[in-house]
Amino acid sequence: DALGETFNINLYRIVQECLTNVIRHAQATNVEIAVKRQPAAAVACEMLRLAVCDDGKGTPEEAVQDGHFGLLGMRERVQALNGSFSIDSAPNRGFCINVTLPLEGKK
């Protein structure tokens, strides 16, 4: 609750879209969701790191297009929260969405 409703809803929707993509496209048997707070001592301000990774079929990085509505929506949500968004994937090595969000001003 201390992170605020807008932050929480956007984080929830990002995870939800990731899981929807795993179900629709990945042909995965496992998915891992990791959420970690990084203290301000290591970076300019406290950060929240989210990684959603599966062990599915993956895709070549150059084949990932942000024009896909799910990825575009996730990227826009992250940008609205002044965060960063990246994708790590390779054929037969799964797919991983990485999000870093600043917690500046949040307790």
Jmol script that loads the backbone (N, CA, C; Angstrom):
load data "model"
ATOM      1  N   ASP A   1       0.810  -1.203   0.000  1.00  0.00           N
ATOM      2  CA  ASP A   1       0.000   0.000   0.000  1.00  0.00           C
ATOM      3  C   ASP A   1       0.850   1.263   0.000  1.00  0.00           C
ATOM      4  N   ALA A   2       2.031   1.217   0.580  1.00  0.00           N
ATOM      5  CA  ALA A   2       2.868   2.410   0.661  1.00  0.00           C
ATOM      6  C   ALA A   2       3.380   2.856  -0.710  1.00  0.00           C
ATOM      7  N   LEU A   3       3.327   1.987  -1.701  1.00  0.00           N
ATOM      8  CA  LEU A   3       3.810   2.348  -3.032  1.00  0.00           C
ATOM      9  C   LEU A   3       2.794   3.157  -3.823  1.00  0.00           C
ATOM     10  N   GLY A   4       1.551   3.144  -3.407  1.00  0.00           N
ATOM     11  CA  GLY A   4       0.518   3.919  -4.085  1.00  0.00           C
ATOM     12  C   GLY A   4      -0.291   3.079  -5.061  1.00  0.00           C
ATOM     13  N   GLU A   5      -1.522   3.462  -5.221  1.00  0.00           N
ATOM     14  CA  GLU A   5      -2.459   2.706  -6.053  1.00  0.00           C
ATOM     15  C   GLU A   5      -2.023   2.648  -7.511  1.00  0.00           C
ATOM     16  N   THR A   6      -1.602   3.767  -8.078  1.00  0.00           N
ATOM     17  CA  THR A   6      -1.198   3.788  -9.486  1.00  0.00           C
ATOM     18  C   THR A   6      -0.016   2.866  -9.726  1.00  0.00           C
ATOM     19  N   PHE A   7       0.976   2.943  -8.859  1.00  0.00           N
ATOM     20  CA  PHE A   7       2.158   2.085  -8.968  1.00  0.00           C
ATOM     21  C   PHE A   7       1.747   0.618  -8.877  1.00  0.00           C
ATOM     22  N   ASN A   8       0.958   0.278  -7.855  1.00  0.00           N
ATOM     23  CA  ASN A   8       0.541  -1.108  -7.643  1.00  0.00           C
ATOM     24  C   ASN A   8      -0.269  -1.654  -8.807  1.00  0.00           C
ATOM     25  N   ILE A   9      -1.190  -0.876  -9.328  1.00  0.00           N
ATOM     26  CA  ILE A   9      -2.024  -1.329 -10.448  1.00  0.00           C
ATOM     27  C   ILE A   9      -1.172  -1.570 -11.682  1.00  0.00           C
ATOM     28  N   ASN A  10      -0.257  -0.647 -11.976  1.00  0.00           N
ATOM     29  CA  ASN A  10       0.597  -0.820 -13.148  1.00  0.00           C
ATOM     30  C   ASN A  10       1.505  -2.026 -13.011  1.00  0.00           C
ATOM     31  N   LEU A  11       2.064  -2.234 -11.837  1.00  0.00           N
ATOM     32  CA  LEU A  11       2.912  -3.404 -11.610  1.00  0.00           C
ATOM     33  C   LEU A  11       2.096  -4.685 -11.784  1.00  0.00           C
ATOM     34  N   TYR A  12       0.906  -4.717 -11.220  1.00  0.00           N
ATOM     35  CA  TYR A  12       0.013  -5.876 -11.354  1.00  0.00           C
ATOM     36  C   TYR A  12      -0.303  -6.149 -12.825  1.00  0.00           C
ATOM     37  N   ARG A  13      -0.629  -5.110 -13.590  1.00  0.00           N
ATOM     38  CA  ARG A  13      -0.993  -5.274 -15.003  1.00  0.00           C
ATOM     39  C   ARG A  13       0.189  -5.759 -15.839  1.00  0.00           C
ATOM     40  N   ILE A  14       1.387  -5.324 -15.499  1.00  0.00           N
ATOM     41  CA  ILE A  14       2.576  -5.809 -16.205  1.00  0.00           C
ATOM     42  C   ILE A  14       2.747  -7.306 -15.980  1.00  0.00           C
ATOM     43  N   VAL A  15       2.652  -7.731 -14.734  1.00  0.00           N
ATOM     44  CA  VAL A  15       2.771  -9.165 -14.417  1.00  0.00           C
ATOM     45  C   VAL A  15       1.648  -9.942 -15.097  1.00  0.00           C
ATOM     46  N   GLN A  16       0.441  -9.411 -15.056  1.00  0.00           N
ATOM     47  CA  GLN A  16      -0.701 -10.071 -15.688  1.00  0.00           C
ATOM     48  C   GLN A  16      -0.465 -10.261 -17.190  1.00  0.00           C
ATOM     49  N   GLU A  17       0.028  -9.239 -17.863  1.00  0.00           N
ATOM     50  CA  GLU A  17       0.287  -9.343 -19.303  1.00  0.00           C
ATOM     51  C   GLU A  17       1.404 -10.342 -19.583  1.00  0.00           C
ATOM     52  N   CYS A  18       2.423 -10.355 -18.743  1.00  0.00           N
ATOM     53  CA  CYS A  18       3.501 -11.344 -18.900  1.00  0.00           C
ATOM     54  C   CYS A  18       2.954 -12.762 -18.822  1.00  0.00           C
ATOM     55  N   LEU A  19       2.114 -13.025 -17.820  1.00  0.00           N
ATOM     56  CA  LEU A  19       1.553 -14.367 -17.655  1.00  0.00           C
ATOM     57  C   LEU A  19       0.615 -14.723 -18.801  1.00  0.00           C
ATOM     58  N   THR A  20      -0.136 -13.744 -19.306  1.00  0.00           N
ATOM     59  CA  THR A  20      -0.990 -13.981 -20.462  1.00  0.00           C
ATOM     60  C   THR A  20      -0.143 -14.378 -21.665  1.00  0.00           C
ATOM     61  N   ASN A  21       0.979 -13.692 -21.869  1.00  0.00           N
ATOM     62  CA  ASN A  21       1.868 -14.024 -22.981  1.00  0.00           C
ATOM     63  C   ASN A  21       2.473 -15.410 -22.829  1.00  0.00           C
ATOM     64  N   VAL A  22       2.828 -15.789 -21.610  1.00  0.00           N
ATOM     65  CA  VAL A  22       3.369 -17.133 -21.370  1.00  0.00           C
ATOM     66  C   VAL A  22       2.333 -18.179 -21.775  1.00  0.00           C
ATOM     67  N   ILE A  23       1.101 -17.980 -21.346  1.00  0.00           N
ATOM     68  CA  ILE A  23       0.034 -18.937 -21.659  1.00  0.00           C
ATOM     69  C   ILE A  23      -0.224 -19.007 -23.159  1.00  0.00           C
ATOM     70  N   ARG A  24      -0.282 -17.866 -23.819  1.00  0.00           N
ATOM     71  CA  ARG A  24      -0.622 -17.818 -25.244  1.00  0.00           C
ATOM     72  C   ARG A  24       0.508 -18.247 -26.173  1.00  0.00           C
ATOM     73  N   HIS A  25       1.752 -17.921 -25.822  1.00  0.00           N
ATOM     74  CA  HIS A  25       2.821 -18.040 -26.807  1.00  0.00           C
ATOM     75  C   HIS A  25       4.010 -18.916 -26.427  1.00  0.00           C
ATOM     76  N   ALA A  26       4.309 -19.056 -25.153  1.00  0.00           N
ATOM     77  CA  ALA A  26       5.607 -19.594 -24.749  1.00  0.00           C
ATOM     78  C   ALA A  26       5.754 -21.106 -24.850  1.00  0.00           C
ATOM     79  N   GLN A  27       4.669 -21.832 -24.708  1.00  0.00           N
ATOM     80  CA  GLN A  27       4.743 -23.294 -24.600  1.00  0.00           C
ATOM     81  C   GLN A  27       5.710 -23.677 -23.469  1.00  0.00           C
ATOM     82  N   ALA A  28       5.605 -22.956 -22.368  1.00  0.00           N
ATOM     83  CA  ALA A  28       6.497 -23.144 -21.225  1.00  0.00           C
ATOM     84  C   ALA A  28       5.908 -24.130 -20.232  1.00  0.00           C
ATOM     85  N   THR A  29       6.793 -24.739 -19.472  1.00  0.00           N
ATOM     86  CA  THR A  29       6.349 -25.595 -18.372  1.00  0.00           C
ATOM     87  C   THR A  29       6.534 -24.895 -17.030  1.00  0.00           C
ATOM     88  N   ASN A  30       7.396 -23.875 -17.001  1.00  0.00           N
ATOM     89  CA  ASN A  30       7.651 -23.131 -15.767  1.00  0.00           C
ATOM     90  C   ASN A  30       7.742 -21.640 -16.061  1.00  0.00           C
ATOM     91  N   VAL A  31       7.306 -20.858 -15.090  1.00  0.00           N
ATOM     92  CA  VAL A  31       7.480 -19.405 -15.144  1.00  0.00           C
ATOM     93  C   VAL A  31       7.894 -18.958 -13.751  1.00  0.00           C
ATOM     94  N   GLU A  32       8.821 -18.014 -13.697  1.00  0.00           N
ATOM     95  CA  GLU A  32       9.308 -17.506 -12.414  1.00  0.00           C
ATOM     96  C   GLU A  32       9.106 -15.997 -12.375  1.00  0.00           C
ATOM     97  N   ILE A  33       8.538 -15.534 -11.275  1.00  0.00           N
ATOM     98  CA  ILE A  33       8.338 -14.106 -11.056  1.00  0.00           C
ATOM     99  C   ILE A  33       9.191 -13.708  -9.862  1.00  0.00           C
ATOM    100  N   ALA A  34      10.075 -12.750 -10.076  1.00  0.00           N
ATOM    101  CA  ALA A  34      10.938 -12.266  -9.000  1.00  0.00           C
ATOM    102  C   ALA A  34      10.737 -10.762  -8.846  1.00  0.00           C
ATOM    103  N   VAL A  35      10.484 -10.335  -7.615  1.00  0.00           N
ATOM    104  CA  VAL A  35      10.343  -8.919  -7.297  1.00  0.00           C
ATOM    105  C   VAL A  35      11.340  -8.623  -6.183  1.00  0.00           C
ATOM    106  N   LYS A  36      12.174  -7.615  -6.418  1.00  0.00           N
ATOM    107  CA  LYS A  36      13.223  -7.314  -5.446  1.00  0.00           C
ATOM    108  C   LYS A  36      13.385  -5.808  -5.316  1.00  0.00           C
ATOM    109  N   ARG A  37      13.526  -5.364  -4.084  1.00  0.00           N
ATOM    110  CA  ARG A  37      13.840  -3.958  -3.804  1.00  0.00           C
ATOM    111  C   ARG A  37      15.339  -3.810  -3.734  1.00  0.00           C
ATOM    112  N   GLN A  38      15.854  -2.823  -4.461  1.00  0.00           N
ATOM    113  CA  GLN A  38      17.281  -2.537  -4.412  1.00  0.00           C
ATOM    114  C   GLN A  38      17.484  -1.253  -3.624  1.00  0.00           C
ATOM    115  N   PRO A  39      18.222  -1.326  -2.531  1.00  0.00           N
ATOM    116  CA  PRO A  39      18.409  -0.147  -1.672  1.00  0.00           C
ATOM    117  C   PRO A  39      19.080   1.000  -2.409  1.00  0.00           C
ATOM    118  N   ALA A  40      18.832   2.208  -1.932  1.00  0.00           N
ATOM    119  CA  ALA A  40      19.368   3.418  -2.542  1.00  0.00           C
ATOM    120  C   ALA A  40      20.890   3.485  -2.460  1.00  0.00           C
ATOM    121  N   ALA A  41      21.501   2.775  -1.542  1.00  0.00           N
ATOM    122  CA  ALA A  41      22.959   2.824  -1.403  1.00  0.00           C
ATOM    123  C   ALA A  41      23.656   2.313  -2.667  1.00  0.00           C
ATOM    124  N   ALA A  42      23.041   1.370  -3.358  1.00  0.00           N
ATOM    125  CA  ALA A  42      23.655   0.786  -4.550  1.00  0.00           C
ATOM    126  C   ALA A  42      23.390   1.608  -5.813  1.00  0.00           C
ATOM    127  N   VAL A  43      22.328   2.394  -5.830  1.00  0.00           N
ATOM    128  CA  VAL A  43      21.945   3.209  -6.985  1.00  0.00           C
ATOM    129  C   VAL A  43      21.502   4.588  -6.495  1.00  0.00           C
ATOM    130  N   ALA A  44      21.173   5.480  -7.423  1.00  0.00           N
ATOM    131  CA  ALA A  44      20.801   6.860  -7.065  1.00  0.00           C
ATOM    132  C   ALA A  44      19.601   6.919  -6.122  1.00  0.00           C
ATOM    133  N   CYS A  45      18.595   6.088  -6.357  1.00  0.00           N
ATOM    134  CA  CYS A  45      17.448   6.022  -5.454  1.00  0.00           C
ATOM    135  C   CYS A  45      17.020   4.563  -5.340  1.00  0.00           C
ATOM    136  N   GLU A  46      16.192   4.276  -4.372  1.00  0.00           N
ATOM    137  CA  GLU A  46      15.709   2.911  -4.185  1.00  0.00           C
ATOM    138  C   GLU A  46      14.942   2.476  -5.436  1.00  0.00           C
ATOM    139  N   MET A  47      15.156   1.228  -5.851  1.00  0.00           N
ATOM    140  CA  MET A  47      14.538   0.704  -7.070  1.00  0.00           C
ATOM    141  C   MET A  47      13.779  -0.588  -6.772  1.00  0.00           C
ATOM    142  N   LEU A  48      12.774  -0.842  -7.583  1.00  0.00           N
ATOM    143  CA  LEU A  48      12.063  -2.118  -7.549  1.00  0.00           C
ATOM    144  C   LEU A  48      12.386  -2.826  -8.854  1.00  0.00           C
ATOM    145  N   ARG A  49      12.853  -4.046  -8.756  1.00  0.00           N
ATOM    146  CA  ARG A  49      13.189  -4.832  -9.939  1.00  0.00           C
ATOM    147  C   ARG A  49      12.214  -5.993 -10.055  1.00  0.00           C
ATOM    148  N   LEU A  50      11.666  -6.153 -11.252  1.00  0.00           N
ATOM    149  CA  LEU A  50      10.727  -7.231 -11.556  1.00  0.00           C
ATOM    150  C   LEU A  50      11.292  -8.018 -12.725  1.00  0.00           C
ATOM    151  N   ALA A  51      11.302  -9.329 -12.597  1.00  0.00           N
ATOM    152  CA  ALA A  51      11.682 -10.203 -13.699  1.00  0.00           C
ATOM    153  C   ALA A  51      10.627 -11.290 -13.800  1.00  0.00           C
ATOM    154  N   VAL A  52      10.111 -11.493 -15.007  1.00  0.00           N
ATOM    155  CA  VAL A  52       9.183 -12.583 -15.283  1.00  0.00           C
ATOM    156  C   VAL A  52       9.822 -13.399 -16.396  1.00  0.00           C
ATOM    157  N   CYS A  53      10.232 -14.635 -16.058  1.00  0.00           N
ATOM    158  CA  CYS A  53      10.976 -15.475 -16.991  1.00  0.00           C
ATOM    159  C   CYS A  53      10.291 -16.833 -17.134  1.00  0.00           C
ATOM    160  N   ASP A  54      10.292 -17.346 -18.362  1.00  0.00           N
ATOM    161  CA  ASP A  54       9.738 -18.679 -18.593  1.00  0.00           C
ATOM    162  C   ASP A  54      10.788 -19.554 -19.264  1.00  0.00           C
ATOM    163  N   ASP A  55      10.497 -20.847 -19.325  1.00  0.00           N
ATOM    164  CA  ASP A  55      11.397 -21.801 -19.964  1.00  0.00           C
ATOM    165  C   ASP A  55      10.816 -22.282 -21.294  1.00  0.00           C
ATOM    166  N   GLY A  56      10.073 -21.432 -21.945  1.00  0.00           N
ATOM    167  CA  GLY A  56       9.394 -21.790 -23.181  1.00  0.00           C
ATOM    168  C   GLY A  56      10.277 -21.723 -24.409  1.00  0.00           C
ATOM    169  N   LYS A  57       9.613 -21.637 -25.555  1.00  0.00           N
ATOM    170  CA  LYS A  57      10.311 -21.728 -26.837  1.00  0.00           C
ATOM    171  C   LYS A  57      11.158 -20.508 -27.165  1.00  0.00           C
ATOM    172  N   GLY A  58      10.915 -19.388 -26.504  1.00  0.00           N
ATOM    173  CA  GLY A  58      11.713 -18.198 -26.743  1.00  0.00           C
ATOM    174  C   GLY A  58      11.592 -17.704 -28.170  1.00  0.00           C
ATOM    175  N   THR A  59      12.401 -16.725 -28.497  1.00  0.00           N
ATOM    176  CA  THR A  59      12.416 -16.146 -29.832  1.00  0.00           C
ATOM    177  C   THR A  59      13.727 -15.399 -30.011  1.00  0.00           C
ATOM    178  N   PRO A  60      14.214 -15.278 -31.248  1.00  0.00           N
ATOM    179  CA  PRO A  60      15.427 -14.467 -31.425  1.00  0.00           C
ATOM    180  C   PRO A  60      15.156 -13.025 -31.005  1.00  0.00           C
ATOM    181  N   GLU A  61      16.125 -12.389 -30.346  1.00  0.00           N
ATOM    182  CA  GLU A  61      15.919 -11.018 -29.859  1.00  0.00           C
ATOM    183  C   GLU A  61      15.506 -10.070 -30.973  1.00  0.00           C
ATOM    184  N   GLU A  62      16.103 -10.236 -32.152  1.00  0.00           N
ATOM    185  CA  GLU A  62      15.774  -9.326 -33.245  1.00  0.00           C
ATOM    186  C   GLU A  62      14.349  -9.530 -33.756  1.00  0.00           C
ATOM    187  N   ALA A  63      13.723 -10.664 -33.410  1.00  0.00           N
ATOM    188  CA  ALA A  63      12.351 -10.931 -33.844  1.00  0.00           C
ATOM    189  C   ALA A  63      11.311 -10.321 -32.910  1.00  0.00           C
ATOM    190  N   VAL A  64      11.743  -9.892 -31.720  1.00  0.00           N
ATOM    191  CA  VAL A  64      10.816  -9.295 -30.764  1.00  0.00           C
ATOM    192  C   VAL A  64      10.502  -7.879 -31.236  1.00  0.00           C
ATOM    193  N   GLN A  65       9.226  -7.637 -31.449  1.00  0.00           N
ATOM    194  CA  GLN A  65       8.814  -6.318 -31.922  1.00  0.00           C
ATOM    195  C   GLN A  65       7.912  -5.679 -30.886  1.00  0.00           C
ATOM    196  N   ASP A  66       8.199  -4.423 -30.559  1.00  0.00           N
ATOM    197  CA  ASP A  66       7.367  -3.705 -29.598  1.00  0.00           C
ATOM    198  C   ASP A  66       6.006  -3.372 -30.180  1.00  0.00           C
ATOM    199  N   GLY A  67       5.799  -3.638 -31.468  1.00  0.00           N
ATOM    200  CA  GLY A  67       4.507  -3.381 -32.083  1.00  0.00           C
ATOM    201  C   GLY A  67       3.433  -4.332 -31.575  1.00  0.00           C
ATOM    202  N   HIS A  68       3.843  -5.427 -30.956  1.00  0.00           N
ATOM    203  CA  HIS A  68       2.869  -6.335 -30.356  1.00  0.00           C
ATOM    204  C   HIS A  68       2.223  -5.591 -29.199  1.00  0.00           C
ATOM    205  N   PHE A  69       0.910  -5.575 -29.167  1.00  0.00           N
ATOM    206  CA  PHE A  69       0.197  -4.733 -28.208  1.00  0.00           C
ATOM    207  C   PHE A  69       0.542  -5.033 -26.759  1.00  0.00           C
ATOM    208  N   GLY A  70       0.745  -6.272 -26.411  1.00  0.00           N
ATOM    209  CA  GLY A  70       1.083  -6.593 -25.023  1.00  0.00           C
ATOM    210  C   GLY A  70       2.409  -5.999 -24.610  1.00  0.00           C
ATOM    211  N   LEU A  71       3.442  -6.156 -25.451  1.00  0.00           N
ATOM    212  CA  LEU A  71       4.758  -5.606 -25.138  1.00  0.00           C
ATOM    213  C   LEU A  71       4.733  -4.087 -25.154  1.00  0.00           C
ATOM    214  N   LEU A  72       4.043  -3.522 -26.104  1.00  0.00           N
ATOM    215  CA  LEU A  72       3.930  -2.071 -26.189  1.00  0.00           C
ATOM    216  C   LEU A  72       3.250  -1.515 -24.938  1.00  0.00           C
ATOM    217  N   GLY A  73       2.169  -2.154 -24.507  1.00  0.00           N
ATOM    218  CA  GLY A  73       1.454  -1.720 -23.307  1.00  0.00           C
ATOM    219  C   GLY A  73       2.314  -1.803 -22.063  1.00  0.00           C
ATOM    220  N   MET A  74       3.087  -2.887 -21.944  1.00  0.00           N
ATOM    221  CA  MET A  74       3.976  -3.023 -20.790  1.00  0.00           C
ATOM    222  C   MET A  74       5.038  -1.929 -20.810  1.00  0.00           C
ATOM    223  N   ARG A  75       5.635  -1.702 -21.984  1.00  0.00           N
ATOM    224  CA  ARG A  75       6.676  -0.676 -22.091  1.00  0.00           C
ATOM    225  C   ARG A  75       6.113   0.706 -21.725  1.00  0.00           C
ATOM    226  N   GLU A  76       4.907   0.996 -22.195  1.00  0.00           N
ATOM    227  CA  GLU A  76       4.288   2.289 -21.889  1.00  0.00           C
ATOM    228  C   GLU A  76       4.011   2.448 -20.395  1.00  0.00           C
ATOM    229  N   ARG A  77       3.560   1.380 -19.740  1.00  0.00           N
ATOM    230  CA  ARG A  77       3.317   1.434 -18.299  1.00  0.00           C
ATOM    231  C   ARG A  77       4.617   1.717 -17.545  1.00  0.00           C
ATOM    232  N   VAL A  78       5.687   1.037 -17.950  1.00  0.00           N
ATOM    233  CA  VAL A  78       6.981   1.219 -17.295  1.00  0.00           C
ATOM    234  C   VAL A  78       7.492   2.643 -17.514  1.00  0.00           C
ATOM    235  N   GLN A  79       7.379   3.138 -18.735  1.00  0.00           N
ATOM    236  CA  GLN A  79       7.827   4.503 -19.022  1.00  0.00           C
ATOM    237  C   GLN A  79       7.026   5.534 -18.228  1.00  0.00           C
ATOM    238  N   ALA A  80       5.726   5.283 -18.050  1.00  0.00           N
ATOM    239  CA  ALA A  80       4.888   6.204 -17.275  1.00  0.00           C
ATOM    240  C   ALA A  80       5.341   6.284 -15.818  1.00  0.00           C
ATOM    241  N   LEU A  81       5.997   5.231 -15.344  1.00  0.00           N
ATOM    242  CA  LEU A  81       6.509   5.192 -13.980  1.00  0.00           C
ATOM    243  C   LEU A  81       7.999   5.542 -13.929  1.00  0.00           C
ATOM    244  N   ASN A  82       8.525   6.096 -15.040  1.00  0.00           N
ATOM    245  CA  ASN A  82       9.935   6.500 -15.153  1.00  0.00           C
ATOM    246  C   ASN A  82      10.907   5.340 -14.978  1.00  0.00           C
ATOM    247  N   GLY A  83      10.501   4.163 -15.438  1.00  0.00           N
ATOM    248  CA  GLY A  83      11.340   2.986 -15.297  1.00  0.00           C
ATOM    249  C   GLY A  83      11.976   2.556 -16.593  1.00  0.00           C
ATOM    250  N   SER A  84      12.650   1.414 -16.536  1.00  0.00           N
ATOM    251  CA  SER A  84      13.260   0.828 -17.726  1.00  0.00           C
ATOM    252  C   SER A  84      12.686  -0.564 -17.955  1.00  0.00           C
ATOM    253  N   PHE A  85      12.683  -0.982 -19.219  1.00  0.00           N
ATOM    254  CA  PHE A  85      12.047  -2.222 -19.664  1.00  0.00           C
ATOM    255  C   PHE A  85      12.987  -2.894 -20.652  1.00  0.00           C
ATOM    256  N   SER A  86      13.246  -4.177 -20.455  1.00  0.00           N
ATOM    257  CA  SER A  86      14.067  -4.905 -21.417  1.00  0.00           C
ATOM    258  C   SER A  86      13.561  -6.337 -21.559  1.00  0.00           C
ATOM    259  N   ILE A  87      13.928  -6.927 -22.673  1.00  0.00           N
ATOM    260  CA  ILE A  87      13.530  -8.291 -22.994  1.00  0.00           C
ATOM    261  C   ILE A  87      14.792  -9.097 -23.255  1.00  0.00           C
ATOM    262  N   ASP A  88      14.837 -10.305 -22.725  1.00  0.00           N
ATOM    263  CA  ASP A  88      15.948 -11.216 -22.970  1.00  0.00           C
ATOM    264  C   ASP A  88      15.344 -12.526 -23.445  1.00  0.00           C
ATOM    265  N   SER A  89      15.679 -12.923 -24.671  1.00  0.00           N
ATOM    266  CA  SER A  89      15.118 -14.150 -25.213  1.00  0.00           C
ATOM    267  C   SER A  89      16.030 -14.712 -26.292  1.00  0.00           C
ATOM    268  N   ALA A  90      15.962 -16.008 -26.459  1.00  0.00           N
ATOM    269  CA  ALA A  90      16.666 -16.706 -27.525  1.00  0.00           C
ATOM    270  C   ALA A  90      15.878 -17.976 -27.831  1.00  0.00           C
ATOM    271  N   PRO A  91      15.949 -18.459 -29.073  1.00  0.00           N
ATOM    272  CA  PRO A  91      15.205 -19.682 -29.414  1.00  0.00           C
ATOM    273  C   PRO A  91      15.549 -20.833 -28.468  1.00  0.00           C
ATOM    274  N   ASN A  92      14.519 -21.488 -28.000  1.00  0.00           N
ATOM    275  CA  ASN A  92      14.631 -22.648 -27.108  1.00  0.00           C
ATOM    276  C   ASN A  92      15.315 -22.339 -25.777  1.00  0.00           C
ATOM    277  N   ARG A  93      15.384 -21.059 -25.396  1.00  0.00           N
ATOM    278  CA  ARG A  93      16.000 -20.687 -24.121  1.00  0.00           C
ATOM    279  C   ARG A  93      15.091 -19.803 -23.297  1.00  0.00           C
ATOM    280  N   GLY A  94      13.817 -19.761 -23.633  1.00  0.00           N
ATOM    281  CA  GLY A  94      12.870 -19.018 -22.820  1.00  0.00           C
ATOM    282  C   GLY A  94      12.795 -17.550 -23.163  1.00  0.00           C
ATOM    283  N   PHE A  95      12.026 -16.846 -22.358  1.00  0.00           N
ATOM    284  CA  PHE A  95      11.729 -15.429 -22.572  1.00  0.00           C
ATOM    285  C   PHE A  95      11.701 -14.759 -21.213  1.00  0.00           C
ATOM    286  N   CYS A  96      12.329 -13.616 -21.102  1.00  0.00           N
ATOM    287  CA  CYS A  96      12.382 -12.920 -19.813  1.00  0.00           C
ATOM    288  C   CYS A  96      12.109 -11.438 -20.016  1.00  0.00           C
ATOM    289  N   ILE A  97      11.168 -10.914 -19.244  1.00  0.00           N
ATOM    290  CA  ILE A  97      10.871  -9.483 -19.207  1.00  0.00           C
ATOM    291  C   ILE A  97      11.518  -8.932 -17.936  1.00  0.00           C
ATOM    292  N   ASN A  98      12.294  -7.866 -18.080  1.00  0.00           N
ATOM    293  CA  ASN A  98      12.960  -7.222 -16.944  1.00  0.00           C
ATOM    294  C   ASN A  98      12.487  -5.786 -16.828  1.00  0.00           C
ATOM    295  N   VAL A  99      12.040  -5.421 -15.647  1.00  0.00           N
ATOM    296  CA  VAL A  99      11.513  -4.078 -15.386  1.00  0.00           C
ATOM    297  C   VAL A  99      12.243  -3.523 -14.166  1.00  0.00           C
ATOM    298  N   THR A 100      12.660  -2.269 -14.259  1.00  0.00           N
ATOM    299  CA  THR A 100      13.253  -1.572 -13.124  1.00  0.00           C
ATOM    300  C   THR A 100      12.485  -0.274 -12.943  1.00  0.00           C
ATOM    301  N   LEU A 101      11.972  -0.070 -11.736  1.00  0.00           N
ATOM    302  CA  LEU A 101      11.162   1.102 -11.432  1.00  0.00           C
ATOM    303  C   LEU A 101      11.739   1.858 -10.248  1.00  0.00           C
ATOM    304  N   PRO A 102      11.867   3.178 -10.352  1.00  0.00           N
ATOM    305  CA  PRO A 102      12.350   3.957  -9.204  1.00  0.00           C
ATOM    306  C   PRO A 102      11.290   4.047  -8.120  1.00  0.00           C
ATOM    307  N   LEU A 103      11.730   3.986  -6.892  1.00  0.00           N
ATOM    308  CA  LEU A 103      10.819   4.115  -5.741  1.00  0.00           C
ATOM    309  C   LEU A 103      11.031   5.443  -5.035  1.00  0.00           C
ATOM    310  N   GLU A 104      11.600   6.388  -5.715  1.00  0.00           N
ATOM    311  CA  GLU A 104      11.867   7.693  -5.145  1.00  0.00           C
ATOM    312  C   GLU A 104      10.577   8.290  -4.578  1.00  0.00           C
ATOM    313  N   GLY A 105      10.613   8.674  -3.324  1.00  0.00           N
ATOM    314  CA  GLY A 105       9.451   9.260  -2.671  1.00  0.00           C
ATOM    315  C   GLY A 105       8.450   8.238  -2.160  1.00  0.00           C
ATOM    316  N   LYS A 106       8.754   6.935  -2.318  1.00  0.00           N
ATOM    317  CA  LYS A 106       7.852   5.895  -1.836  1.00  0.00           C
ATOM    318  C   LYS A 106       8.510   5.202  -0.661  1.00  0.00           C
ATOM    319  N   LYS A 107       7.705   4.778   0.309  1.00  0.00           N
ATOM    320  CA  LYS A 107       8.254   4.122   1.516  1.00  0.00           C
ATOM    321  C   LYS A 107       7.994   2.642   1.463  1.00  0.00           C
TER     322      LYS A 107
END
end "model"
wireframe off; spacefill off
backbone 0.3
color backbone group
